[in-house]
Amino acid sequence: MDIMKKEDWEQVRDIFIEGINTGNATFETKAPTWEEWDRGHFSVSRLVAREGKDVIGWAALSPISTREAHSGVGEVSIYISERSIGKGIGTKLMEELIVSSETNGFWTLQTNIFPENETSIKLHKKFGFIEVGVRKRLGKLNGVWRDVMLLERRSSVVGND
């Protein structure tokens, strides 16, 4: 695992577009610019998995709120290239993301996943994420209302005071 750099953006963006094209990874319908993406994510806990020089997966955290009380809560984004699915890349990224998040003071990680994305749900539950609930008809994607499962993981290391 490596720290994501601006120079990785083109490959990170390509993997994000693959996720968009599945119809089960995000409400987004187009990839942001680097500047937009950079503003929307914490500057820490940005990771890429590589195969040689190629980025084959990435993970990052975004804020759930601007309130100080929520400063240690991050929303997980994790994407794996289509050619690397089933190789354990998601597991490696999640392991490293959890360590990095705790090192950077995050006490809760949360994620919103379409219920149809069973692989992502399974990955998160493997790392102790629990289902908080299903947010019914949270938004429309391509004109279709979609439910989203909210999962969260509480750190056993940070925020236990």
N, C-alpha and C positions, 0 to 999 in steps of 0.2 A: 504494500500500500504506500501511496505517496500523497503528499499534500497537493491539492488541486492548485494549479497556477493559471493565470490569465491565458497563458500559451496553450493550455489544454482545452480552452473553450470550444473551439471548432468541433473537436471529437466529442466533448461532453454534450454539446448541442445536438450533434447527430444522433447520439444515443437517446436524448430526450425526445427528438422527433420520432424515433422508432417507437417509443412509449406512447406518444400522442397517437400514432397511427394504429395502435392496437385497439383504441377506443375504451380501454379499461384501466388506464394508468393515471389520467389527469383530466380535469375539466378544461385545461388549456387546449386550444386548437391550432396554435402556432407557437413556435419557440421565441422566447424573448431575445433581445440583444444582450451582449455581455453586461453592459451597463445596467440594464433593467434587472437582470438576474443577480448581479453583484449587490445591488441595493436591497434586494428582497431576501438575502440570506446573510446569516452571521458570517463574520470574517474568519471564524475559527471552525474547526471540525468539518472542513471541506476535503474530501478524500477522492482519490481515483485509484482504480486497480488497473494495472498494465499487463500486457503481454508483449514483451519487447518494448517497442516505442508506442504501441497502440493502446489507447485507453479503451478498456473493455467493460468498465462499470464505474459508477460514481455515487457518492453519498454526500449529503449536506443537510444543514439545519436552517430553518427559517423561524423568525419570531412568530408567536401566536398573538402577541399583543405588544403595544408600546408601553404598557404600565410597568413600573419598576417591580411590582410584586410578582410579575410573570417573567422576570429577566432570566430565570433558570429553567424555563420551559422552552423546548425547541420542537418544531415539527419536522419530522424525518422525510426526506426525499431520498430514494434509493432506486437507481436504474441500472440495468444490466444490458449490454448489447445482445442483440438477438443471437449472434454467433457464439455467445459465451454462456447462454442459459444452460443450467444443469451441470456446471463445472464447479460449483461451490463458491463462486465469486460473491454472491449475495451474502453468504455466511461470513466470509472473510471481511467484507465491507462492514457488515453490521457489528461484528466483534470489535473492529477498530473504531467504528463510530461511537460505540458505547464507551470505550476507554477514553477516547478523545473528548466526548461530551462531559464525562465526569471530571476529567482533568481540567476542563474549562468551566466547571461549576454548574453544570446542568443537573437538576434533580429530577426532572420529568421529561421524557420523550413521548411525543404523541404522533399519531399518524391518522390520516383519513384515507380509507381504501374502499374502492368499489367492491361490493360483496362478490362480484363475478371474478375478481382477481384473487383466486384461491391460493396461488403460489405465494403472493406477497403476504397474505394473511398468515399462511403457514410459517413463512420466514420470521415474521414479527413475533408470533406466538412462541416459536422456538427459543426466542430470547427474552421471554418473560412479559411480553406485552399482553395485556388483558383487554377483552372487549368491554368497552364502557357502554356502548349501545349503537343502535343504527339510527342515523339521521335520515329520516324519510324525505324523499323528494327534495334534497338539499339544493339541487341546481339542475339546469338543463344542459345537456351535451348534445349538440347537433339536433336540437329540437325535442329531445327525449328527457323526461325527468329521470334523475338518477338518485338512488339511495347511496349513502356512504357510511361505512362502518368506522367508528371511532375507537381506536385502540391506544393504550398508554402503558408506559413502563416507568415505574418509580425506581430511582437509584437506591441501592442499599448502602451507598458510600457517601453521597452528597445530600444535604438537606434533611438530615436526621436529628437536628437539634430541637 
